[in-house]
Structure formats: structure tokens, C-alpha cells
Amino acid sequence: MVTREVPERTTGDLIASIAGRVPMRNLHSQVLWQLGVAIVRGDYPEGAILPSDSDLLARFSVSRTVLREALKTLAAKGMIEARARIGTRVLPRQRWNLFDSDVLSWHFEAGPDVALLRSLAEIRIGVEVESAALAAVRRNEEQAAALLACADRMGEAKTAEEFARTDLQFHRTVAEASGNPFMASISALVELALTAAFTISSPVEDEAAMRATVRAHGRIAEAIMAGDADEARVAMKAVITEGFGRAAGRMALNDPVET
């Protein structure tokens, strides 16, 4: 059965846990996950033709309907394209929908690199910095209080997962307080970025880093409470930049450059 080929806890499961969602466990999601990770990892490189349906059916031991639904989902995410008399081809990476939570999850399951973390940080800076500034102008009293409470709870977190869950709630609240519904559309990026920080290097592992991170989030909350848009921008950028630097530094230690 396909189930035994799926890790007990994938990156998708971890993200779902932190985000408060129930992870998918049906056959369609399992086949989709394995094919998605294989494509991102380069098992089937750009331009390659996927194995035939009969080969994939034999590999996954699922019905033709389940397989076709998984392939349709991959096509909808811009990763593959079926052509008559040619087969199903893997599309160039620039065609992939990187805002899709599954596609992002597959990148982390396959093994993220510093370039991906940097790109995530850059897009977050491009959006969340302004989101914080808007929140400083548009937030209501309940949202401002919720941000301060979130920052306090981060300092009380006992586990990395508890910290990450509270961190995600903080950033969701900032997006909500911005009053711009499009800010919420990058929630998948934020979830993945925070999950990456959790799996690669959580500040909970370092008391000094923990204190600094809590203070930095408190600074954002206080700026939003005070209605100081400029300070909110600066504080949010500092949080994102520091998180990227911590994760990139840990990756460098774990994967030193050969000389």
C-alpha cells in the first residue's frame, strides 16, 4: 500500500499542526505528496516525462481515478502538463505556483536551501512590513491587545512547536489588523517560513535568542498599539531578517562548505 511509503510526520503534517488544521490522510493526498516531493527534489527534472500511468499505478497500488486526480492537482499547481502522444511532462520551475502551500511544503520536505529561505524572507518583507504599518493605523483595541498578549505568550512557550504556533498567531493577527484582505493570501508563505525556522533553528533552543525574539515581537505589538506606522515597519523587518539569519546560520553549521 502507498501508506507505508509516506513518512510518519511530513512537513505538511507539521504545518497543519502548527496552523491548527487536520492533515489529509487519504490516498489522493498521499500519492500527490510523494509525486510532488519527487518532482521538487529533481527525481523527475524539468522537461522530463513522468512514468506511464501503468507504472505509477503499480508503484502506488491505487485506482486509476486516484492517480488521475493527483495528476490533475499537480497540473493545476503548474508543475506538469499532459500532452497527447507525448506523455506528462514536468514544467519549468518558473511555471510552478510557489504561493501554493503544497508546493512550498514539498520544497521543505525535499530539503530547503538558503536561497529558498532568502526568497521567502524577501517576499515576507515586501508584504508583512507594510501589513504592520497598516495595522498601526487601522487596528482596533481588541487586535492591539491580542498582539501584546501573543508576544507575552511567546515568552512563556515551553516547546518549539508551542512557540511556532504562537508566532504564527501573532503574524495572522497583524495581517487581520491591517484591514487588507489580500494580506491574508500570503498565509501559506508565513506558515512555511515559520515552520522552517521551527524545524531548522527555533529560538526556544537558545535562551538569549528566545529573549531577543520575544522582545522584537513585543516591539512590533507596541508600535501597532501606539499607531506608529514607521516603527512598525522597522520592527517587522527586523523580526523577519533575524529569523532568516538564524535559520541560515544553522544551515551553514550543519552543511559546511567543502574546501
Residue pairs with C-beta under 8 A, 6 or more apart in sequence:
1 61
2 27
2 30
2 31
2 34
2 60
2 61
2 62
3 30
5 30
5 34
6 30
6 33
6 34
10 23
10 33
10 105
10 109
11 105
11 106
11 108
11 109
11 195
11 199
12 23
12 24
12 33
12 102
12 105
12 109
13 23
14 195
14 198
14 199
15 101
15 105
15 191
15 192
15 195
16 22
16 23
17 23
17 161
18 161
18 164
18 165
18 168
18 191
18 194
18 195
18 198
19 168
19 191
20 165
27 60
27 62
27 66
28 66
28 69
28 70
28 73
31 60
31 62
31 66
31 67
31 70
32 70
32 73
32 74
32 102
33 102
33 106
33 109
34 60
35 50
35 56
35 70
35 71
35 74
36 74
36 77
36 79
36 102
36 103
36 106
37 106
37 109
37 110
38 44
39 74
39 79
39 80
39 90
39 106
40 103
40 106
40 107
40 109
40 110
41 110
41 111
44 50
44 90
45 90
46 90
46 91
46 92
46 93
47 89
47 90
47 92
48 89
48 90
49 86
49 87
49 88
49 89
49 90
50 56
50 71
50 80
50 87
50 88
50 89
50 90
51 59
52 87
53 64
53 67
53 68
56 67
57 64
57 67
60 66
60 67
71 80
71 82
71 88
74 80
75 81
75 82
77 96
77 97
77 100
77 102
77 103
78 91
78 95
78 96
78 97
79 90
79 91
79 95
79 96
79 103
80 88
80 89
80 90
80 91
81 88
81 89
81 91
82 88
82 89
83 89
96 103
97 103
98 104
99 185
99 186
99 188
99 189
100 188
101 188
101 191
101 192
104 188
104 189
104 192
105 192
107 116
108 192
108 195
108 196
108 199
112 196
112 200
113 251
114 248
114 251
114 252
117 193
117 196
117 244
117 247
117 248
117 251
118 244
118 248
120 189
120 192
120 193
120 196
120 244
121 193
121 240
121 241
121 243
121 244
123 186
123 189
124 186
124 189
124 190
124 193
124 240
125 237
125 240
125 241
127 183
127 186
128 171
128 174
128 175
128 183
128 186
128 190
128 236
128 240
129 233
129 236
129 237
129 240
130 178
130 233
131 174
131 175
131 178
131 180
131 183
131 236
132 174
132 178
132 220
132 223
132 224
132 232
132 233
132 235
132 236
133 229
133 230
133 232
133 233
134 177
134 178
134 179
134 180
134 183
134 229
135 143
135 174
135 175
135 177
135 178
135 179
135 224
135 232
136 223
136 224
136 226
136 227
136 228
136 229
136 231
136 232
137 227
137 229
138 177
138 178
138 179
139 147
139 177
139 224
139 225
140 177
143 173
143 176
143 177
143 224
144 177
144 221
144 224
144 225
146 173
147 170
147 173
147 174
147 177
147 220
147 221
147 224
147 225
148 218
148 221
148 222
148 225
150 166
150 169
150 170
150 173
150 217
150 221
151 170
151 214
151 217
151 218
151 220
151 221
152 218
153 166
154 163
154 166
154 167
154 170
154 213
154 214
154 217
155 210
155 211
155 214
157 163
157 166
157 204
158 204
159 204
160 198
160 202
160 204
160 205
161 198
163 198
163 202
163 203
163 204
163 210
164 194
164 195
164 197
164 198
164 202
167 194
167 217
168 190
168 191
168 194
170 217
170 220
170 221
171 190
171 194
172 184
172 187
172 190
174 220
174 224
174 236
175 183
175 184
175 186
175 187
175 190
176 184
177 224
193 243
194 243
196 247
197 243
197 246
197 247
200 247
200 250
200 251
201 246
201 247
201 249
201 250
203 209
203 210
203 212
203 213
203 246
204 210
209 246
212 242
213 239
213 242
213 243
216 235
216 238
216 239
216 242
217 239
219 231
219 235
219 238
220 232
220 235
220 236
220 239
223 229
223 231
223 232
223 235
224 232
